[in-house]
């Protein structure tokens, strides 16, 4: 489902297939955690993924599928 641009891998939204998404740090998580900033994947279609590990797993899945 990942797109191919000049033989380069680009991650896409797992729900809608577009690359119209952002990955940002959410600063609203509790400061008392070891890692106070949580990564958030947000797409225009409404799909959200929370946590760097979950986003990395989806990236790795798409990259393996692309290769």
N, C-alpha and C positions, 0 to 999 in steps of 0.2 A: 504494500500500500504506500510505501515511501516513494517520493518522486525522484526522478533522475534528471539532473541538469548538468550537461557537459560531463557526464560520468561522475558526478559528485552526489553523495547521499544527502538528502534533506528529509528530516523527520516531518511527518504530517499528523494531523489530528486523527486519533484512532476511531472517532465517531463519524466525522463527516469527510475526512480525506483532504481537507484543505491545509495550507500552511499559514493560515491567518490566525496565529495564536501567539501568546506571549508566555514566557517563563520569567517569573519575578520573585523577589524575596518578600514574604509577608512579614511585616514587622509587628503584627498584632498578636503574635504568639507570646506566651508567658516568658518573662525575662528570667525566671528561676530555672528554666530548662538548661541543659548543657549547651544546646544549640538554639539560641533565641530566634533565629531567622529561619523560617520554613519556606521552601520553594513551592510555588504554586503555578501549575500549568492552567492557562485559561484560553479557551477558544471562543470565537464569535458564535459558534453554534450552541454554546452553553456547557460544553464538556469541561470539567475541571478534574485535575489530579493534584493531590497534596503530598508533598514529601519528595525529597531528592531521590530516594531509593526507588520509589514507584515510577517516577519520570525516567530514571536511568534504565530500569527494566524494560519500559516501553520502547525507549530509544534503542537498546540492545536488540530487542525482538525485531523491530523494524529494520535495523541495520543488517541483521543476520538474514532476514527475508530478502532484502535487496541484493545481498551478495550472492 
